[in-house]
Amino acid sequence: MKAILKVLGLLVVAFVAYVVFNLDGYGEKLEFNGTDVYYTDLVTEAEAQKLGEYLVESEFADGGEKSVQLSKRDSTYLFRMVVIDGVTEDSTNDVTFLAMTYTLSFGAFDGAPVELEACDDTFETIRVYGKK
Protein backbone atom coordinates (compact mmCIF):
# COMPACT_ATOMS: atom_id res chain seq x y z
CA MET A 1 0.00 0.00 0.00
CA LYS A 2 2.86 2.40 0.84
CA ALA A 3 4.39 1.77 -2.58
CA ILE A 4 1.11 2.62 -4.29
CA LEU A 5 0.81 5.85 -2.29
CA LYS A 6 4.41 6.73 -3.08
CA VAL A 7 3.83 6.22 -6.82
CA LEU A 8 0.56 8.16 -6.61
CA GLY A 9 2.38 10.98 -4.81
CA LEU A 10 5.05 11.11 -7.53
CA LEU A 11 2.36 11.23 -10.20
CA VAL A 12 0.66 14.14 -8.44
CA VAL A 13 3.97 16.01 -8.18
CA ALA A 14 4.70 15.34 -11.87
CA PHE A 15 1.22 16.53 -12.86
CA VAL A 16 1.53 19.72 -10.81
CA ALA A 17 4.95 20.42 -12.34
CA TYR A 18 3.50 19.87 -15.81
CA VAL A 19 0.62 22.25 -15.14
CA VAL A 20 2.89 24.93 -13.66
CA PHE A 21 5.39 24.82 -16.50
CA ASN A 22 2.96 24.42 -19.40
CA LEU A 23 0.11 26.63 -18.32
CA ASP A 24 2.33 29.59 -17.50
CA GLY A 25 1.35 31.16 -20.82
CA TYR A 26 4.85 31.04 -22.24
CA GLY A 27 4.18 28.05 -24.51
CA GLU A 28 6.35 25.09 -25.38
CA LYS A 29 10.11 25.50 -24.95
CA LEU A 30 13.17 24.70 -27.03
CA GLU A 31 16.73 25.49 -25.94
CA PHE A 32 19.52 26.80 -28.16
CA ASN A 33 22.96 27.39 -26.65
CA GLY A 34 21.63 28.90 -23.42
CA THR A 35 18.68 30.68 -25.01
CA ASP A 36 15.19 29.45 -24.13
CA VAL A 37 12.87 29.80 -27.12
CA TYR A 38 9.24 29.55 -26.05
CA TYR A 39 6.60 29.36 -28.73
CA THR A 40 2.84 29.71 -28.59
CA ASP A 41 0.28 27.59 -30.39
CA LEU A 42 0.02 30.35 -33.04
CA VAL A 43 3.31 29.18 -34.56
CA THR A 44 4.72 25.76 -35.35
CA GLU A 45 7.58 23.97 -33.69
CA ALA A 46 9.36 24.13 -37.06
CA GLU A 47 9.11 27.94 -37.04
CA ALA A 48 10.50 28.06 -33.50
CA GLN A 49 13.26 25.64 -34.50
CA LYS A 50 14.19 27.85 -37.48
CA LEU A 51 14.27 30.89 -35.18
CA GLY A 52 16.49 29.09 -32.68
CA GLU A 53 18.91 27.98 -35.38
CA TYR A 54 19.08 31.54 -36.68
CA LEU A 55 19.73 32.86 -33.16
CA VAL A 56 22.69 30.47 -32.87
CA GLU A 57 23.98 31.34 -36.36
CA SER A 58 23.75 35.08 -35.66
CA GLU A 59 25.46 34.55 -32.28
CA PHE A 60 22.51 35.97 -30.32
CA ALA A 61 22.37 32.56 -28.64
CA ASP A 62 25.94 32.73 -27.36
CA GLY A 63 25.79 30.53 -24.28
CA GLY A 64 24.47 33.27 -22.01
CA GLU A 65 21.06 32.77 -20.42
CA LYS A 66 18.34 34.47 -22.47
CA SER A 67 14.61 33.97 -22.91
CA VAL A 68 12.55 34.77 -25.98
CA GLN A 69 9.07 33.87 -27.10
CA LEU A 70 7.76 33.47 -30.63
CA SER A 71 4.14 34.12 -31.46
CA LYS A 72 2.18 35.50 -34.38
CA ARG A 73 -0.57 38.01 -35.05
CA ASP A 74 -2.07 37.66 -38.53
CA SER A 75 0.99 37.43 -40.80
CA THR A 76 3.34 39.26 -38.41
CA TYR A 77 5.78 37.30 -36.24
CA LEU A 78 6.06 38.54 -32.67
CA PHE A 79 9.58 38.13 -31.32
CA ARG A 80 9.22 38.72 -27.60
CA MET A 81 12.48 39.14 -25.72
CA VAL A 82 13.20 39.51 -22.00
CA VAL A 83 15.36 42.60 -21.51
CA ILE A 84 17.14 44.08 -18.53
CA ASP A 85 15.45 46.87 -16.58
CA GLY A 86 15.85 50.30 -18.15
CA VAL A 87 17.13 49.18 -21.54
CA THR A 88 14.02 50.45 -23.33
CA GLU A 89 14.39 53.88 -21.71
CA ASP A 90 17.75 54.44 -23.42
CA SER A 91 16.89 55.74 -26.89
CA THR A 92 20.30 54.70 -28.23
CA ASN A 93 19.00 51.11 -28.17
CA ASP A 94 16.03 51.93 -30.43
CA VAL A 95 18.06 51.55 -33.63
CA THR A 96 19.46 48.21 -32.49
CA PHE A 97 16.03 46.80 -31.64
CA LEU A 98 14.54 48.08 -34.88
CA ALA A 99 17.44 46.59 -36.86
CA MET A 100 16.77 43.26 -35.14
CA THR A 101 13.26 43.21 -36.58
CA TYR A 102 14.71 43.37 -40.09
CA THR A 103 17.47 40.82 -39.51
CA LEU A 104 14.98 38.41 -37.95
CA SER A 105 12.55 38.97 -40.80
CA PHE A 106 15.05 38.06 -43.48
CA GLY A 107 17.21 35.66 -41.48
CA ALA A 108 14.51 33.50 -39.90
CA PHE A 109 11.13 34.25 -41.47
CA ASP A 110 11.68 34.59 -45.23
CA GLY A 111 10.96 38.33 -45.25
CA ALA A 112 7.71 38.17 -43.26
CA PRO A 113 7.08 41.17 -41.00
CA VAL A 114 8.44 40.99 -37.44
CA GLU A 115 7.68 43.05 -34.36
CA LEU A 116 10.08 42.94 -31.43
CA GLU A 117 8.47 43.22 -28.03
CA ALA A 118 10.86 44.09 -25.23
CA CYS A 119 9.49 42.31 -22.15
CA ASP A 120 10.10 41.96 -18.45
CA ASP A 121 11.05 38.58 -16.97
CA THR A 122 7.42 37.41 -17.04
CA PHE A 123 6.96 38.31 -20.73
CA GLU A 124 4.90 41.42 -19.97
CA THR A 125 5.46 43.81 -22.88
CA ILE A 126 7.36 46.99 -22.02
CA ARG A 127 7.84 48.43 -25.51
CA VAL A 128 7.24 47.39 -29.13
CA TYR A 129 9.66 47.96 -32.01
CA GLY A 130 8.89 47.63 -35.72
CA LYS A 131 5.13 47.89 -35.31
CA LYS A 132 3.45 48.44 -38.65
C-alpha positions, 0 to 999 in steps of 0.5 A: 500500500505504501508503494502505491501511495508513493507512486501516486504521490510522484504522479501528483507532483509530476502533474503539478509540475507539468501544469505549472510549466505548461500553463504559464502562458509562455508556450512550449520550450526549445533550448539553443545554446543557453537561449530558451525559445518559447513558442505559442500555439500560433506558430509551429515547432518548425518555425520556433526551430528555425528561429532558434537555429538563426539565433545560434547562427547570428550569435545571439544565442551565445551561451548566455542565459536568455529567454525569448518567445515566438508568437504571431498576429495575422501574418506578423511574427512577434519576437518577444524578448526579455530585456534588462530593466531600463534598456528600453528607456535608453533611446540609443537602443532603439536603432538596435532593436529596430534593426533586429526586426529586419534581420529576424525577418530576413534571417529566420522568417523569409521576409515576413514582417516581425515586431520585437516586443521588449518584455520583463522577466514574465513576458509582460510587454514593455515596448514594441519595435517595428510595429506596422 
